[in-house]
Amino acid sequence: MTTRCKWGNLILDMMGCERRPVYIDRMELIREKVPAQQHTKYISRDELKNILYSTEGIDKNKVHLERGDSLYQLVDTESFDKFLEYDRTDKKKYSKRFDCNSFSTVLLGRITEWDSTLATGEIFGHTPGGPHAFNVAITTAMEVEYIEPQTDKRFKPNKNWMPWFAKF
């Protein structure tokens, strides 16, 4: 008889006195709770550029934009908020070796692993407190939102933050 015991990201199979750790990917657990988005509204890379550059607080003459895909699925904020609830990137500890751009890179990787077609990326710029990295999304309302990967807070771009680079 096999007994399964969850321990962190490990599922331990115990047969008698034998213990054999089996790694279960946390993304599998997230996908059980939050399936990939179901809507099919996509935008082209040029539409993404136009939405981004028409957003208040984003100066097309100062923000360099890189896009890797030809089509992007708009982000449904309800599904996205559920994903953020189960993702644990915001639980990591900030340090000199794991700073804001590390948080944004890890969160973007997790988002891409969950649903690789989403109109999400990273955006870098200056805040009143100095340089900072956020994540960025184009929503089904055709609006740009930033995500602070250290807290999962979503917010609209504003004049206090001056981005210089965005990558989708």
C-alpha positions as protocol buffer text, in pm:
chain_id: "A"
residue {
  index: 1
  type: MET
  ca { x: 0 y: 0 z: 0 }
}
residue {
  index: 2
  type: THR
  ca { x: 131 y: 347 z: -93 }
}
residue {
  index: 3
  type: THR
  ca { x: 71 y: 650 z: 125 }
}
residue {
  index: 4
  type: ARG
  ca { x: 115 y: 993 z: -28 }
}
residue {
  index: 5
  type: CYS
  ca { x: 225 y: 1280 z: 191 }
}
residue {
  index: 6
  type: LYS
  ca { x: 266 y: 1638 z: 64 }
}
residue {
  index: 7
  type: TRP
  ca { x: 574 y: 1821 z: 187 }
}
residue {
  index: 8
  type: GLY
  ca { x: 638 y: 2161 z: 24 }
}
residue {
  index: 9
  type: ASN
  ca { x: 667 y: 2106 z: -350 }
}
residue {
  index: 10
  type: LEU
  ca { x: 737 y: 1734 z: -295 }
}
residue {
  index: 11
  type: ILE
  ca { x: 497 y: 1446 z: -284 }
}
residue {
  index: 12
  type: LEU
  ca { x: 647 y: 1165 z: -82 }
}
residue {
  index: 13
  type: ASP
  ca { x: 550 y: 810 z: -173 }
}
residue {
  index: 14
  type: MET
  ca { x: 597 y: 584 z: 126 }
}
residue {
  index: 15
  type: MET
  ca { x: 588 y: 208 z: 87 }
}
residue {
  index: 16
  type: GLY
  ca { x: 669 y: 39 z: 412 }
}
residue {
  index: 17
  type: CYS
  ca { x: 987 y: 209 z: 532 }
}
residue {
  index: 18
  type: GLU
  ca { x: 1102 y: 318 z: 182 }
}
residue {
  index: 19
  type: ARG
  ca { x: 1079 y: 689 z: 107 }
}
residue {
  index: 20
  type: ARG
  ca { x: 1111 y: 806 z: -252 }
}
residue {
  index: 21
  type: PRO
  ca { x: 1062 y: 1179 z: -317 }
}
residue {
  index: 22
  type: VAL
  ca { x: 872 y: 1261 z: -635 }
}
residue {
  index: 23
  type: TYR
  ca { x: 880 y: 1622 z: -752 }
}
residue {
  index: 24
  type: ILE
  ca { x: 541 y: 1765 z: -851 }
}
residue {
  index: 25
  type: ASP
  ca { x: 561 y: 2091 z: -1044 }
}
residue {
  index: 26
  type: ARG
  ca { x: 372 y: 2367 z: -863 }
}
residue {
  index: 27
  type: MET
  ca { x: 241 y: 2489 z: -1200 }
}
residue {
  index: 28
  type: GLU
  ca { x: 43 y: 2166 z: -1232 }
}
residue {
  index: 29
  type: LEU
  ca { x: -125 y: 2250 z: -902 }
}
residue {
  index: 30
  type: ILE
  ca { x: -195 y: 2607 z: -1020 }
}
residue {
  index: 31
  type: ARG
  ca { x: -344 y: 2484 z: -1350 }
}
residue {
  index: 32
  type: GLU
  ca { x: -583 y: 2259 z: -1156 }
}
residue {
  index: 33
  type: LYS
  ca { x: -717 y: 2566 z: -971 }
}
residue {
  index: 34
  type: VAL
  ca { x: -682 y: 2824 z: -1250 }
}
residue {
  index: 35
  type: PRO
  ca { x: -699 y: 2690 z: -1606 }
}
residue {
  index: 36
  type: ALA
  ca { x: -550 y: 2897 z: -1887 }
}
residue {
  index: 37
  type: GLN
  ca { x: -777 y: 3174 z: -2011 }
}
residue {
  index: 38
  type: GLN
  ca { x: -1072 y: 3067 z: -2222 }
}
residue {
  index: 39
  type: HIS
  ca { x: -1145 y: 3376 z: -2430 }
}
residue {
  index: 40
  type: THR
  ca { x: -991 y: 3411 z: -2774 }
}
residue {
  index: 41
  type: LYS
  ca { x: -937 y: 3787 z: -2817 }
}
residue {
  index: 42
  type: TYR
  ca { x: -592 y: 3837 z: -2966 }
}
residue {
  index: 43
  type: ILE
  ca { x: -409 y: 4149 z: -3078 }
}
residue {
  index: 44
  type: SER
  ca { x: -121 y: 4183 z: -3322 }
}
residue {
  index: 45
  type: ARG
  ca { x: 225 y: 4303 z: -3227 }
}
residue {
  index: 46
  type: ASP
  ca { x: 145 y: 4640 z: -3391 }
}
residue {
  index: 47
  type: GLU
  ca { x: -181 y: 4673 z: -3195 }
}
residue {
  index: 48
  type: LEU
  ca { x: 14 y: 4597 z: -2875 }
}
residue {
  index: 49
  type: LYS
  ca { x: 262 y: 4874 z: -2964 }
}
residue {
  index: 50
  type: ASN
  ca { x: -20 y: 5121 z: -3035 }
}
residue {
  index: 51
  type: ILE
  ca { x: -199 y: 5044 z: -2706 }
}
residue {
  index: 52
  type: LEU
  ca { x: 124 y: 5073 z: -2507 }
}
residue {
  index: 53
  type: TYR
  ca { x: 237 y: 5397 z: -2671 }
}
residue {
  index: 54
  type: SER
  ca { x: -107 y: 5561 z: -2645 }
}
residue {
  index: 55
  type: THR
  ca { x: -111 y: 5509 z: -2266 }
}
residue {
  index: 56
  type: GLU
  ca { x: -66 y: 5816 z: -2048 }
}
residue {
  index: 57
  type: GLY
  ca { x: 274 y: 5811 z: -1881 }
}
residue {
  index: 58
  type: ILE
  ca { x: 441 y: 5606 z: -2155 }
}
residue {
  index: 59
  type: ASP
  ca { x: 643 y: 5823 z: -2395 }
}
residue {
  index: 60
  type: LYS
  ca { x: 697 y: 5642 z: -2726 }
}
residue {
  index: 61
  type: ASN
  ca { x: 1011 y: 5851 z: -2783 }
}
residue {
  index: 62
  type: LYS
  ca { x: 1166 y: 5729 z: -2456 }
}
residue {
  index: 63
  type: VAL
  ca { x: 1043 y: 5368 z: -2419 }
}
residue {
  index: 64
  type: HIS
  ca { x: 1223 y: 5105 z: -2625 }
}
residue {
  index: 65
  type: LEU
  ca { x: 982 y: 4817 z: -2699 }
}
residue {
  index: 66
  type: GLU
  ca { x: 1080 y: 4458 z: -2781 }
}
residue {
  index: 67
  type: ARG
  ca { x: 816 y: 4204 z: -2892 }
}
residue {
  index: 68
  type: GLY
  ca { x: 884 y: 3838 z: -2950 }
}
residue {
  index: 69
  type: ASP
  ca { x: 551 y: 3715 z: -3087 }
}
residue {
  index: 70
  type: SER
  ca { x: 317 y: 3812 z: -3368 }
}
residue {
  index: 71
  type: LEU
  ca { x: -7 y: 3762 z: -3168 }
}
residue {
  index: 72
  type: TYR
  ca { x: -91 y: 3825 z: -2802 }
}
residue {
  index: 73
  type: GLN
  ca { x: -399 y: 3721 z: -2604 }
}
residue {
  index: 74
  type: LEU
  ca { x: -550 y: 4001 z: -2397 }
}
residue {
  index: 75
  type: VAL
  ca { x: -538 y: 3942 z: -2021 }
}
residue {
  index: 76
  type: ASP
  ca { x: -864 y: 3863 z: -1843 }
}
residue {
  index: 77
  type: THR
  ca { x: -809 y: 4031 z: -1505 }
}
residue {
  index: 78
  type: GLU
  ca { x: -1038 y: 3790 z: -1316 }
}
residue {
  index: 79
  type: SER
  ca { x: -841 y: 3483 z: -1428 }
}
residue {
  index: 80
  type: PHE
  ca { x: -514 y: 3671 z: -1384 }
}
residue {
  index: 81
  type: ASP
  ca { x: -597 y: 3768 z: -1025 }
}
residue {
  index: 82
  type: LYS
  ca { x: -672 y: 3401 z: -948 }
}
residue {
  index: 83
  type: PHE
  ca { x: -337 y: 3304 z: -1101 }
}
residue {
  index: 84
  type: LEU
  ca { x: -157 y: 3565 z: -887 }
}
residue {
  index: 85
  type: GLU
  ca { x: -335 y: 3431 z: -579 }
}
residue {
  index: 86
  type: TYR
  ca { x: -183 y: 3085 z: -632 }
}
residue {
  index: 87
  type: ASP
  ca { x: 156 y: 3195 z: -766 }
}
residue {
  index: 88
  type: ARG
  ca { x: 418 y: 3237 z: -495 }
}
residue {
  index: 89
  type: THR
  ca { x: 663 y: 3479 z: -659 }
}
residue {
  index: 90
  type: ASP
  ca { x: 551 y: 3753 z: -420 }
}
residue {
  index: 91
  type: LYS
  ca { x: 650 y: 3530 z: -125 }
}
residue {
  index: 92
  type: LYS
  ca { x: 1020 y: 3532 z: -219 }
}
residue {
  index: 93
  type: LYS
  ca { x: 1256 y: 3745 z: -13 }
}
residue {
  index: 94
  type: TYR
  ca { x: 1408 y: 4061 z: -161 }
}
residue {
  index: 95
  type: SER
  ca { x: 1788 y: 4078 z: -142 }
}
residue {
  index: 96
  type: LYS
  ca { x: 2082 y: 4234 z: -324 }
}
residue {
  index: 97
  type: ARG
  ca { x: 2102 y: 3916 z: -535 }
}
residue {
  index: 98
  type: PHE
  ca { x: 1726 y: 3884 z: -586 }
}
residue {
  index: 99
  type: ASP
  ca { x: 1599 y: 4234 z: -651 }
}
residue {
  index: 100
  type: CYS
  ca { x: 1309 y: 4393 z: -841 }
}
residue {
  index: 101
  type: ASN
  ca { x: 1416 y: 4280 z: -1188 }
}
residue {
  index: 102
  type: SER
  ca { x: 1463 y: 3924 z: -1057 }
}
residue {
  index: 103
  type: PHE
  ca { x: 1107 y: 3932 z: -924 }
}
residue {
  index: 104
  type: SER
  ca { x: 970 y: 4059 z: -1257 }
}
residue {
  index: 105
  type: THR
  ca { x: 1166 y: 3800 z: -1458 }
}
residue {
  index: 106
  type: VAL
  ca { x: 1049 y: 3512 z: -1236 }
}
residue {
  index: 107
  type: LEU
  ca { x: 685 y: 3628 z: -1245 }
}
residue {
  index: 108
  type: LEU
  ca { x: 693 y: 3667 z: -1624 }
}
residue {
  index: 109
  type: GLY
  ca { x: 835 y: 3314 z: -1652 }
}
residue {
  index: 110
  type: ARG
  ca { x: 557 y: 3176 z: -1434 }
}
residue {
  index: 111
  type: ILE
  ca { x: 290 y: 3366 z: -1629 }
}
residue {
  index: 112
  type: THR
  ca { x: 434 y: 3235 z: -1957 }
}
residue {
  index: 113
  type: GLU
  ca { x: 440 y: 2882 z: -1816 }
}
residue {
  index: 114
  type: TRP
  ca { x: 72 y: 2918 z: -1717 }
}
residue {
  index: 115
  type: ASP
  ca { x: -41 y: 3069 z: -2050 }
}
residue {
  index: 116
  type: SER
  ca { x: 228 y: 3153 z: -2304 }
}
residue {
  index: 117
  type: THR
  ca { x: 2 y: 3358 z: -2532 }
}
residue {
  index: 118
  type: LEU
  ca { x: -82 y: 3637 z: -2288 }
}
residue {
  index: 119
  type: ALA
  ca { x: -5 y: 4004 z: -2356 }
}
residue {
  index: 120
  type: THR
  ca { x: 229 y: 4028 z: -2056 }
}
residue {
  index: 121
  type: GLY
  ca { x: 587 y: 4141 z: -2020 }
}
residue {
  index: 122
  type: GLU
  ca { x: 842 y: 4332 z: -1818 }
}
residue {
  index: 123
  type: ILE
  ca { x: 883 y: 4708 z: -1804 }
}
residue {
  index: 124
  type: PHE
  ca { x: 1176 y: 4901 z: -1657 }
}
residue {
  index: 125
  type: GLY
  ca { x: 1193 y: 5267 z: -1558 }
}
residue {
  index: 126
  type: HIS
  ca { x: 1243 y: 5537 z: -1296 }
}
residue {
  index: 127
  type: THR
  ca { x: 1016 y: 5584 z: -996 }
}
residue {
  index: 128
  type: PRO
  ca { x: 1045 y: 5868 z: -744 }
}
residue {
  index: 129
  type: GLY
  ca { x: 1247 y: 5619 z: -535 }
}
residue {
  index: 130
  type: GLY
  ca { x: 1487 y: 5527 z: -817 }
}
residue {
  index: 131
  type: PRO
  ca { x: 1504 y: 5262 z: -1093 }
}
residue {
  index: 132
  type: HIS
  ca { x: 1249 y: 4981 z: -1076 }
}
residue {
  index: 133
  type: ALA
  ca { x: 1114 y: 4682 z: -1271 }
}
residue {
  index: 134
  type: PHE
  ca { x: 747 y: 4583 z: -1293 }
}
residue {
  index: 135
  type: ASN
  ca { x: 545 y: 4344 z: -1500 }
}
residue {
  index: 136
  type: VAL
  ca { x: 301 y: 4480 z: -1754 }
}
residue {
  index: 137
  type: ALA
  ca { x: -22 y: 4348 z: -1906 }
}
residue {
  index: 138
  type: ILE
  ca { x: -265 y: 4454 z: -2178 }
}
residue {
  index: 139
  type: THR
  ca { x: -614 y: 4370 z: -2047 }
}
residue {
  index: 140
  type: THR
  ca { x: -938 y: 4274 z: -2223 }
}
residue {
  index: 141
  type: ALA
  ca { x: -1041 y: 4639 z: -2169 }
}
residue {
  index: 142
  type: MET
  ca { x: -747 y: 4724 z: -2403 }
}
residue {
  index: 143
  type: GLU
  ca { x: -572 y: 4903 z: -2116 }
}
residue {
  index: 144
  type: VAL
  ca { x: -217 y: 4883 z: -1985 }
}
residue {
  index: 145
  type: GLU
  ca { x: -173 y: 4772 z: -1624 }
}
residue {
  index: 146
  type: TYR
  ca { x: 145 y: 4730 z: -1423 }
}
residue {
  index: 147
  type: ILE
  ca { x: 193 y: 4447 z: -1176 }
}
residue {
  index: 148
  type: GLU
  ca { x: 428 y: 4490 z: -882 }
}
residue {
  index: 149
  type: PRO
  ca { x: 575 y: 4136 z: -869 }
}
residue {
  index: 150
  type: GLN
  ca { x: 683 y: 4171 z: -505 }
}
residue {
  index: 151
  type: THR
  ca { x: 323 y: 4227 z: -386 }
}
residue {
  index: 152
  type: ASP
  ca { x: 96 y: 4119 z: -680 }
}
residue {
  index: 153
  type: LYS
  ca { x: -67 y: 4466 z: -678 }
}
residue {
  index: 154
  type: ARG
  ca { x: -204 y: 4578 z: -1016 }
}
residue {
  index: 155
  type: PHE
  ca { x: -220 y: 4949 z: -1102 }
}
residue {
  index: 156
  type: LYS
  ca { x: -251 y: 5188 z: -1396 }
}
residue {
  index: 157
  type: PRO
  ca { x: 51 y: 5373 z: -1536 }
}
residue {
  index: 158
  type: ASN
  ca { x: 96 y: 5724 z: -1401 }
}
residue {
  index: 159
  type: LYS
  ca { x: 316 y: 6029 z: -1451 }
}
residue {
  index: 160
  type: ASN
  ca { x: 531 y: 5948 z: -1147 }
}
residue {
  index: 161
  type: TRP
  ca { x: 689 y: 5652 z: -1320 }
}
residue {
  index: 162
  type: MET
  ca { x: 897 y: 5702 z: -1635 }
}
residue {
  index: 163
  type: PRO
  ca { x: 961 y: 5375 z: -1820 }
}
residue {
  index: 164
  type: TRP
  ca { x: 1249 y: 5335 z: -2064 }
}
residue {
  index: 165
  type: PHE
  ca { x: 1227 y: 4969 z: -2175 }
}
residue {
  index: 166
  type: ALA
  ca { x: 945 y: 4715 z: -2222 }
}
residue {
  index: 167
  type: LYS
  ca { x: 969 y: 4352 z: -2334 }
}
residue {
  index: 168
  type: PHE
  ca { x: 672 y: 4134 z: -2434 }
}
